[in-house]
Each structure stands twice: as structure tokens, then as C-alpha cells.
């Protein structure tokens, strides 16, 4: 149980440090999906 909590804290710290990169990847994915949708019209 302690290992799970420790790894969760590590994951949370990683997300706190890199949330902007996650947002960047999500924005790119959304832009590609929107471009594919517009291109299929």
C-alpha cells in the first residue's frame, strides 16, 4: 500500500511539473482531429 501511495505522489508531482506539456499534446491532438473533420467535408 505504501508503494502505491508513493508512486501516486510521484505521478502527481510529475503531472504538476509537466501539465503544460500535457495541455500542448491535447491541443495538437484536437487540432489534428478538427483538421481531419474539416478535410472530410
Backbone as CSV, one residue per row, in Angstrom:
resi,resn,N_x,N_y,N_z,CA_x,CA_y,CA_z,C_x,C_y,C_z
1,UNK,0.833,-1.202,0.000,0.000,0.000,0.000,0.870,1.256,0.000
2,UNK,1.937,1.211,0.763,2.821,2.372,0.825,3.479,2.629,-0.530
3,UNK,3.821,1.568,-1.242,4.421,1.731,-2.569,3.438,2.376,-3.536
4,UNK,2.156,2.004,-3.434,1.133,2.598,-4.309,0.994,4.086,-4.005
5,UNK,0.962,4.437,-2.730,0.836,5.844,-2.363,2.068,6.628,-2.808
6,UNK,3.231,6.041,-2.663,4.468,6.710,-3.067,4.501,6.929,-4.572
7,UNK,4.097,5.921,-5.328,4.101,6.071,-6.784,3.036,7.075,-7.220
8,UNK,1.903,7.129,-6.508,0.876,8.118,-6.838,1.389,9.523,-6.577
9,UNK,2.100,9.707,-5.462,2.677,11.026,-5.175,3.687,11.414,-6.240
10,UNK,4.491,10.453,-6.678,5.458,10.720,-7.737,4.777,11.092,-9.037
11,UNK,3.689,10.378,-9.358,2.930,10.681,-10.575,2.301,12.061,-10.480
12,UNK,1.778,12.388,-9.302,1.153,13.706,-9.113,2.192,14.821,-9.258
13,UNK,3.376,14.608,-8.714,4.447,15.595,-8.857,4.833,15.749,-10.319
14,UNK,4.917,14.632,-11.030,5.244,14.678,-12.450,4.189,15.453,-13.221
15,UNK,2.915,15.244,-12.894,1.848,15.973,-13.571,1.880,17.458,-13.210
16,UNK,2.212,17.781,-11.960,2.301,19.188,-11.570,3.409,19.897,-12.337
17,UNK,4.487,19.200,-12.582,5.615,19.818,-13.280,5.393,19.898,-14.784
18,UNK,4.618,18.967,-15.344,4.501,18.873,-16.796,3.083,19.073,-17.316
19,UNK,2.228,19.764,-16.571,0.846,19.926,-17.018,0.778,20.714,-18.315
20,UNK,1.708,21.636,-18.527,1.686,22.432,-19.746,2.004,21.577,-20.965
21,UNK,2.864,20.568,-20.795,3.167,19.676,-21.915,1.978,18.787,-22.239
22,UNK,1.248,18.357,-21.227,0.041,17.556,-21.457,-0.990,18.400,-22.203
23,UNK,-1.151,19.651,-21.795,-2.074,20.552,-22.469,-1.652,20.768,-23.914
24,UNK,-0.356,20.896,-24.159,0.174,21.067,-25.506,-0.159,19.869,-26.379
25,UNK,0.045,18.658,-25.863,-0.250,17.439,-26.625,-1.746,17.335,-26.913
26,UNK,-2.582,17.669,-25.925,-4.034,17.629,-26.137,-4.466,18.646,-27.186
27,UNK,-3.852,19.813,-27.187,-4.180,20.842,-28.173,-3.797,20.380,-29.572
28,UNK,-2.635,19.773,-29.723,-2.209,19.254,-31.021,-3.178,18.167,-31.499
29,UNK,-3.557,17.254,-30.606,-4.482,16.182,-30.979,-5.835,16.751,-31.402
30,UNK,-6.316,17.750,-30.675,-7.587,18.371,-31.035,-7.491,19.066,-32.390
31,UNK,-6.393,19.752,-32.646,-6.211,20.437,-33.923,-6.147,19.441,-35.078
32,UNK,-5.464,18.323,-34.879,-5.409,17.295,-35.927,-6.786,16.688,-36.179
33,UNK,-7.541,16.434,-35.125,-8.879,15.879,-35.289,-9.795,16.889,-35.993
34,UNK,-9.697,18.153,-35.636,-10.518,19.173,-36.278,-10.143,19.318,-37.752
35,UNK,-8.846,19.251,-38.050,-8.396,19.331,-39.431,-8.886,18.146,-40.247
36,UNK,-8.872,16.963,-39.659,-9.366,15.778,-40.371,-10.859,15.886,-40.614
37,UNK,-11.584,16.424,-39.637,-13.032,16.592,-39.806,-13.343,17.586,-40.920
38,UNK,-12.655,18.719,-40.913,-12.895,19.736,-41.956,-12.468,19.199,-43.316
39,UNK,-11.379,18.444,-43.351,-10.914,17.881,-44.623,-11.841,16.829,-45.182
40,UNK,-12.642,16.201,-44.344,-13.547,15.157,-44.822,-14.887,15.725,-45.304
41,UNK,-15.116,17.006,-45.130,-16.383,17.600,-45.581,-16.423,17.810,-47.073
